[in-house]
Amino acid sequence: MEVARDNNVPGIDADCGGACACSTCHVYVDTEWVEKLPGKDAMEEDMLDFAWQSDAERSRLTCQIVVCDEIDGLVVHLPERQA
């Protein structure tokens, strides 16, 4: 989320600044990457209930994805709009 916000990626609003208190950094993780990411915790699951057209399998909040070498090349897709 911070990388997207700092680089002015349109569609990543990040209104809460990464506190997992909104769903304005919602993305759909490409199906090839879903299993490669750590699972969602309960707080992220709860916030995804407020995301626009959340997908139980592919939706993630980018503020909860830690950028590291293991996910180099991660592909995500932006929703049409944020909640």
C-alpha positions as CSV (number, residue, x, y, z in Angstrom):
1,M,0.0,0.0,0.0
2,E,2.8,2.4,0.9
3,V,4.6,1.8,-2.4
4,A,1.4,2.3,-4.4
5,R,0.5,5.5,-2.4
6,D,4.0,6.9,-2.6
7,N,4.0,6.4,-6.4
8,N,0.5,7.9,-6.9
9,V,-1.0,4.6,-8.2
10,P,-4.6,5.7,-9.1
11,G,-7.2,3.6,-7.2
12,I,-5.2,3.1,-4.0
13,D,-6.6,5.8,-1.7
14,A,-5.2,4.4,1.5
15,D,-7.4,6.7,3.6
16,C,-6.4,5.2,7.0
17,G,-2.6,5.3,6.2
18,G,-2.2,1.5,6.6
19,A,-3.9,1.0,9.9
20,C,-6.3,-1.7,8.4
21,A,-9.2,0.6,9.4
22,C,-10.7,1.1,5.9
23,S,-10.8,-0.8,2.7
24,T,-9.6,1.9,0.3
25,C,-6.4,-0.1,-0.6
26,H,-8.4,-3.1,-1.8
27,V,-7.1,-5.1,-4.7
28,Y,-7.7,-8.5,-6.4
29,V,-4.6,-10.7,-6.2
30,D,-3.9,-12.5,-9.5
31,T,-5.0,-16.1,-9.2
32,E,-1.4,-17.3,-9.7
33,W,-0.3,-15.4,-6.6
34,V,-3.2,-16.1,-4.1
35,E,-1.5,-19.2,-2.5
36,K,1.9,-17.5,-2.4
37,L,0.8,-14.8,0.0
38,P,0.4,-15.3,3.8
39,G,-3.2,-15.7,4.8
40,K,-5.5,-13.0,5.9
41,D,-5.9,-12.3,9.6
42,A,-9.3,-11.7,11.2
43,M,-9.0,-7.9,11.1
44,E,-8.3,-7.9,7.3
45,E,-11.2,-10.3,6.8
46,D,-13.5,-8.0,8.7
47,M,-12.4,-4.9,6.7
48,L,-12.9,-6.7,3.4
49,D,-16.6,-6.9,4.2
50,F,-16.6,-3.2,3.5
51,A,-14.7,-3.4,0.2
52,W,-16.5,-2.8,-3.1
53,Q,-17.3,-6.2,-4.7
54,S,-15.0,-8.2,-2.4
55,D,-13.9,-11.6,-3.7
56,A,-13.5,-14.2,-0.9
57,E,-10.5,-15.8,-2.5
58,R,-8.7,-12.9,-4.4
59,S,-9.5,-9.8,-2.4
60,R,-6.7,-8.3,-0.2
61,L,-5.9,-5.0,1.5
62,T,-2.6,-3.9,0.3
63,C,-1.8,-2.4,3.7
64,Q,-1.6,-6.0,5.0
65,I,0.8,-7.3,2.3
66,V,4.4,-6.9,3.4
67,V,6.7,-6.3,0.4
68,C,9.6,-8.8,0.5
69,D,11.7,-10.8,-2.0
70,E,9.3,-13.8,-1.9
71,I,6.6,-11.8,-3.6
72,D,8.7,-10.0,-6.1
73,G,6.6,-9.8,-9.2
74,L,3.3,-9.9,-7.4
75,V,0.4,-9.1,-9.7
76,V,-2.7,-7.4,-8.4
77,H,-5.8,-5.9,-10.2
78,L,-7.6,-2.8,-9.0
79,P,-11.3,-2.8,-8.5
80,E,-13.4,-0.3,-10.6
81,R,-13.7,1.8,-7.5
82,Q,-12.9,1.8,-3.8
83,A,-15.6,1.6,-1.1
